[in-house]
């Protein structure tokens, strides 16, 4: 019998198995992940070409199994098929392009539907680009916030950054190589050019590179490497260190106030920003009043 037609031994328990795959180096896969890919009744993947290649590298035969594509654009069609397999008591292995499924990758809809239907969902942990970058960055690791991809347009990106400006933790972003220059400029403008930062590119791959400095320095480094005309290539993770007490950039204060004022009163916004940034309330309240005056708006909140 042809090896590709042989049915794999049933060693994987029924349910949905979320398989983390390497973000670059093929040998960064776990032994358990290989076991699941080898023994699952059905294999699903965001990109079937990548999972086929990974399985070939590690000597895993398809064994008569069809590899099903599942991603954000075909979830409505592929999802019911995977759920039907789960309902039959079969084991389904799901892998995204690289790294851990659902971490800035598709799969959330499938997981929610599997949970709603009462099927077991298992994590097969492994590489995560954000965590790999955090470990080599040299920035604080005791508290961090993964913010995924920022909006593509500058105005929306600056608004999103303003909401994160005061978070007392290392911020982690994924970014497209085509937008990295403008994204770093917006980060420097909103978060402050003096905030320590790291750009990790192509981690675990042949052209791995880690650039360290403050945001202002990174803006210059990326611009010197070609900017938007010839952008840096590869998967990118940007990390920004937490704000330092007593050294909050005025622009960051205004951006944080602007974000707060969009949903809170002037008085509540000033209190929230002052408490978050650990700055005097009177100073922040006066700054909020100044911003309102510049916008030509009055306020009846009253003084504290």
N, C-alpha and C positions, 0 to 999 in steps of 0.2 A: 504494500500500500504506500502511495506517495506520502511523504512526510507532511505536505501541506494539507492533505485530506484527513490526516489522523486526528481524532478528537482528543483534546488535552485531558489529562486526568483531573477529576473533580476534587480539587483541594481548596478552593476558595469558597467561603461561605456565601450564601445568597445575600443580595443587597447591592447598593451603589457604592463603589470604591473610588474615591477621589485620589488619583495617583499623581504625586509631584514628580516632575521630570527635570532633567538638567537645564540650567539656564544657559549653558555653553558647553562645558566639557562633558562628553558623553559618559565618563566614568563616575560622575557625581550622582549617579542614580543609586538608590538603596537596594539591598538584597531583597527586601520585602516587596518593593515596587516591581522588581523583576519577577518575583513569584506571582504577583497578582496579574501582571501582563501575560505571563505564561499560562496561568491556570484559569483565568476568568472565562465564563461562557461567551461573553460578548465584550468587544473592545470598542469604545467610542472615543473620539478625539476632535479637538477644535480643527486640527489640520491633519488629515489622514496620511499625507505624504511624510510629515515629520515623525509621526508615531511609527509608521512602517520602517523608516530609516533607523530609528532608535532600536526597534525590535530586531532588525537585521544585524546591527552592530553587536548586539548582545546575544545573538544566536537564538532568538525566540521565533519559533515557527508560528504561522497563522493557524495551522492545524484545522483547516476547513472553516475557520471563522471569518465572517465578513467584518471589516472595520468600518464603523458607521461614523459619518461626519456629524458633529453637533457643535453649533456656534450660534451667535446672536441672530444671524440672518435666516437660519433654517430651523430654529428651535420649535416652531409651531408644527413642522412636519416630522422632524426626527424625534422630538420628545415623546410623543405617544408610542412610538415603536420601542424606545428604551423602557418606558414605563410598563409596556405590555410584557417585556422580558422579565422585569422585576416582579410583576404580578404572577408570572409562571414559576417564581422561585429561583430564578437564574441569577448569576453574579455578573454585574456589569462594571467594567473598569473604565473610568473616564479620565482623560488627560488633556490639558490645554496645550498651547504651543510650546511653552517652556515655563518652568517653575510650578507653583502650586495653583490648582484650579480655584477660581473665585477671587484670588488676590490680583486685582486689576486684570482679570481674565474672565471669560464666560463660564457659566455653569450654575449661577444662582437660581435661575428659573427651574432648572432640572432638579436641583437639591430641594427646593421648596415643594415642587410637585411630588417628589419621592416621599418627603416627610409627610405631606398631606395625605398621601395614599397609605401611609403606615409602613413603608418599606425601610429597612435598616440602611443607614448611611455611615460609611466608614472613612476615616482619614488615613491615607498612606503618606505620611509626611516626608518632606525632603526640601530641596532648594527653594528659596524665595529671594528674588533679586534685592528687595528692599532690606532684608535682614543681612544679606551678604555685604551690601554696601555699608550698612550701619557698623558692621564689625571691623571694617578697614578704615572708616572715616576718621576716627580719632575724636569724634564728638560725643557728648554725653549720651549714655545708653540706658540710664535708669528710668527715663521717661521719654517716649517718642510717639509721634502721631504720623501714621501713613495716610497721606492725602491723595494718593493716586495721581491721575492726570489732571492738570489744571485746564480751565477752558481755553479754547484756541484763540479767541479774540482778546485783545489787550484789556479792554474796559472790563469785561467779565472776569478776566484773570486777576486784575488788580482788586476787584471787589472780593473775590475769593481769598486772595492773599491778606486783605485787610481783616477778614474774619479770623485769620489764623495768626495775625501779627503778635498778639499778646499771649498765645499759648505757651506755657512754661515748659516746653519740651522740644526735643530735636524734631524738626519737620522733615518728612521724607516724601519726595515726589518722583513720579515717572515723567519723562518728557521726550517728545519727539526730536530727533536730530535736526529736523527742519525748523523747529521753533526754539531751539535751545538758547540762541542768542537773545531774542526778544524776551523770552521767559526770564532769563537771568537779569535783564535790565529792569523788568517789572518787579522782580524780587528785590533788587537793590533799592528801587524807588520806594517800595511800600514797606519792606521789612527793615530797610536801613543798609547802606553800603558797607557798614562796618560789621555786620553780622557774620560770624565765621560760617564757612560753607564748604561743601565738597561736591565735586562732580565725578561720579564713578561711571566709567564707560566700558562696555564690552567685558564685564566681569567674567572671569574663568575662561575667557577666550584668548586667542593668540595675541590680539592687539589690546589686551586689557590696559586700562589707564585710569589713574586716580589723580585728579587735580584738587589741590587744597589751597585755601586762602580765605579772605573775606569775600563777600558778594561783589564788591567793587573790583577786586583783583580778578575774580573769575570772569566778569564781564569783559575785561581787557584781554584776558588770556584767550577766551573763545573768539573774540573779534580779531585778534592777531592771527588766529589759525584759519581765518577765511570767512568767518561770519556767515551771513545768509547766502552769499554767493557760492561758497563751497563749504557747506556745513560739515561739522564733524559727523562721522557715521557711527552706527551701532546703537544698541540698547543703552539708555542712559537713566541714571538715578541721580537726583539732586538732593542733597541733605543740607539743612540750615540749622545751625545751633540755636538754642533757646535765647530769648532776650535777656540781657544782663540788667539787673536791678540798678536803677539810677543812670542808665546809659541808653534810654529809649529815644530813638530818632524822632524829631518833631513831625516828620512826614508820616511815620508809623502811627503816631498819636492821632493825627488827623484822619488817617485811613481807618483806624479802629473806631474813632468817633463817628465817622460817616456811616460805617456799617451798623453801629449801634443805633444811630438816629433813624435808620430806615425802618426800625421796628419798635423803638422805645421813645419815651418822652425825653426832652433835653436833660432834665434832672436825673432821671434813671440812667440815661446813657452816660452822663458824666460820672455817676457813682460806679457804674459797672466797669467803665474803662479805667478809672482811677484805682479801683480795688484790684483789677486784673493785672495792671501794669505796676502796681505798688507805687503809685505817685500821689501827691497831695490832691485831695478832691477839689479844693478851691482853684488850684491851677488848671485842672482839667475842665472844671465848670466854666472858667473864664475863656478857655480855648473853645469850648462848645458855643458859648455866646458869640465869640468873634466869628466863628464859622457861620452861624446863623445870620449875623449882620452882613457878612460878605455875600450871602445868598439872597439878601434882601428880604429875609423872613423875620417876623417878630416872634416873641415867645411869651406865654403867660404862665410859665412854670413857676416863676418866683424864685428868689434866691434861697440858698440853703441857710 
